[in-house]
Amino acid sequence: MKYESLVNEVGPQAADFLSEQMLVLFGSEAPPELRPFCFIIDRNNVKETIVEGDTLLIDEEAFKVVAVGNAVNKNLNDLAHITLNFKGEVDGDMAGTLYLEEKEIPNITVGTTLKIV
């Protein structure tokens, strides 16, 4: 287990990004102007560097990591703030983005677990 967190709050507009196959994670320290657009998670330390080829589990649904922005590990540790991109490819070099295989995104609610293995 490289990283684990829990969704504690879902901003009222957080699902708006799902139509773009993306979602935004942020720790409880999210600024008030961003909070409505985020899935608020626990801020936990990354136990081992997240790399291409790892797997993100949303509850039990697995997604292969296809690329890791160069700030993902630091941002998860410092702010629990990254973007998850489910387009299956890297569309630009977004430092704080974890790029995942293209697959239907499951329903994410308060209590959803996120793990990277």
For each residue, the residues with C-beta under 8 A, 3 or more apart:
1: 4 47 115 116 117
2: 46 47 48 49 50 54 116 117
3: 44 46 47 50 76 114 115 116
4: 1 44 113 114 115 116
5: 25 41 42 43 44 80 113 114 115
6: 41 42 111 112 113 114
7: 10 39 40 41 108 109 110 111 112 113 114
8: 28 40 41 42 110
9: 28 35 39 40 110
10: 7 14 15 39 40 108 109 110
11: 14 35 36 37 38 39 40
12: 36
13: 16 36 37
14: 10 11 17 23 24 36 37 38 39
15: 10 18 23
16: 13 19 37
17: 14 20 22 23 24 37
18: 15 21 22 23 105
19: 16
20: 17
21: 18 85 86 87 102 105
22: 17 18 83 84 85 86 87
23: 14 15 17 18 39 83 84 86 105 108
24: 14 17 34 37 38 39 81 82 83 84
25: 5 38 39 41 80 81 82 83 84 114
26: 29 30 34 35 38 39 40 41 79 80 81
27: 30 40 41 42 43 79 80 81
28: 8 9 40 42 43 80
29: 26 43 79
30: 26 27 34 35 38 40 81
31: 34 35
32: 35
33:
34: 24 26 30 31 37 38
35: 9 11 26 30 31 32 38 40
36: 11 12 13 14
37: 11 13 14 16 17 24 34
38: 11 14 24 25 26 30 34 35
39: 7 9 10 11 14 23 24 25 26 108
40: 7 8 9 10 11 26 27 28 30 35
41: 5 6 7 8 25 26 27 80 114
42: 5 6 8 27 28 80
43: 5 27 28 29 77 79 80
44: 3 4 5 76 80
45: 77
46: 2 3 49 50 73 76 77
47: 1 2 3
48: 2
49: 2 46 73
50: 2 3 46 54 65 68 72 73 76 98 116
51: 54 65 68
52: 65 66 67 68
53: 64 65
54: 2 50 51 64 65 68 116 117
55: 62 63 64 65 116 117
56: 62 63 65 84 98 100 114 115 116
57: 60 61 62 63 113 114 115 116 117
58: 61 63 105 106 108 112 113 114
59: 106 112 113
60: 57
61: 57 58 103 106
62: 55 56 57
63: 55 56 57 58 86 100 101 103
64: 53 54 55 100 101
65: 50 51 52 53 54 55 56 68 98 99 100 116
66: 52 88 89 90 99 100 101
67: 52 90 98 99
68: 50 51 52 54 65 72 73 98 99
69: 72 82 93 94 95 96 97 98 99
70: 95
71: 74 75 95 96
72: 50 68 69 75 76 82 95 96 97 98
73: 46 49 50 68 76 77
74: 71 77 78
75: 71 72 78 79 80 81 82 96
76: 3 44 46 50 72 73 79 80 81 82
77: 43 45 46 73 74
78: 74 75 81
79: 26 27 29 43 75 76
80: 5 25 26 27 28 41 42 43 44 75 76
81: 24 25 26 27 30 75 76 78 96
82: 24 25 69 72 75 76 96 97 98
83: 22 23 24 25 94 96 97 98
84: 22 23 24 25 56 97 98 100
85: 21 22 91 94 97 98 99 100
86: 21 22 23 63 100 101 102 103 105
87: 21 22 91 99 102
88: 66 100 101 102 103
89: 66 99 102
90: 66 67 93 99
91: 85 87
92:
93: 69 90
94: 69 83 85 97
95: 69 70 71 72
96: 69 71 72 75 81 82 83
97: 69 72 82 83 84 85 94
98: 50 56 65 67 68 69 72 82 83 84 85
99: 65 66 67 68 69 85 87 89 90
100: 56 63 64 65 66 84 85 86 88 103
101: 63 64 66 86 88
102: 21 86 87 88 89
103: 61 63 86 88 100
104:
105: 18 21 23 58 86 108
106: 58 59 61
107:
108: 7 10 23 39 58 105 112
109: 7 10 112
110: 7 8 9 10
111: 6 7
112: 6 7 58 59 108 109
113: 4 5 6 7 57 58 59
114: 3 4 5 6 7 25 41 56 57 58
115: 1 3 4 5 56 57
116: 1 2 3 4 50 54 55 56 57 65
117: 1 2 54 55 57
